[in-house]
């Protein structure tokens, strides 16, 4: 004898994210952080463009990931210009942290 289980409706990842408050918040942070990177992209040297990744944005502090120390050092030199560009574009960023991404 077979018992039919209730049918579950499948939903997309985007729908799942929209249904969970924590995931909604994480999605908004990721979107805001990516928007910050797009805003400062014209300031970055071409060789760093494919290497730099947005990491997060919380309480007016934006975190950027660099693949190695040399890239992080260059990004740190650009922090004043990046802050100026972000603030001029209306992003609520008051500080930028650069972290070296280990094991990428």
Secondary structure as UniProt FT lines:
FT   HELIX           13..19
FT   HELIX           21..40
FT   HELIX           41..43
FT   HELIX           46..49
FT   TURN            50..51
FT   STRAND          53..58
FT   TURN            59..60
FT   STRAND          61..66
FT   HELIX           69..88
FT   TURN            89..90
FT   STRAND          95..100
FT   TURN            102..103
//
